[in-house]
Amino acid sequence: MITGCAFKFGSGISTDQIIPGRFAYLRSNLPELAKHAMEDADPTFVSRVKEGDFIVAGSNFGLGSSREHAPLVIKMAGVRAVLAKSVARIFFRNAINLGLPVLLCDTDSINQGDQLEIDLQAGTIRDITNDHRLTFAKIPGIMLQILNEGGLLPYLNKYGDFRLPAGR
C-alpha cells in the first residue's frame, strides 16, 4: 500500500512540460534536472511535492518526444506513481522500465491535494479525502516485479533474466 498527496494536472501534458527544453543541457546532471520537473505545467510543483506523492492527470500524459528523462525526473522529484486517463505509449514503457508505476483510471473524481492510498497488487485506489474508490487494470506480474525492484535494470541485475509464464 502506498499513500500520498494528489497533484492534479490536465490533459495533454507533454514531455516538454515535464522537462522544459531550456534545461536540456542538464541531462547529464539528473538531480539538478529533477529540480525543474513539471515546471512549465506548475512552477511550484517541485517545491511542494513530497516523497511518495502522485501525479494525477487527464488524457495523453507524456506525449511528445521519447525522453527517457521525463519519467525519471518525475520519480527523482519524489513522485511514487502517475495516475492518468491515458498516457503516451513510450512514456508508459519508459516509466515502467525506470520503476515508476503508471496507473490508467478515470481521474475526474480526484482533486488537487486529495490524499490517496494505492494498492498496486489489488488494482485499487482509495481517495481518503472523499472516501471515493477507483480501480485500475491489474498490473501484469512481470511488470509488478520490475516495479518492485525499482525498474528493469535493477530487476535484470538481480535476476539476470526474466521469464514470462508459459503460453504468453
Buried (B, 14 or more C-beta within 10 A) or exposed (E): EBBBBBBBBEBBBBBBBBBBEEBEEBBEEEEEBBBBBBBBBBEEBBEEBEEEBBBBBBBBBBBBBEBBBBBBBBBBBBBBBBBBBBBBEBBBBBBBBBBBBBBBBEBEEBBEEBBBBBEBEEBBBBBEBEEBEBEBEEBEEBBBBBBBBBBBEBBEEEEEEEEEEEEE
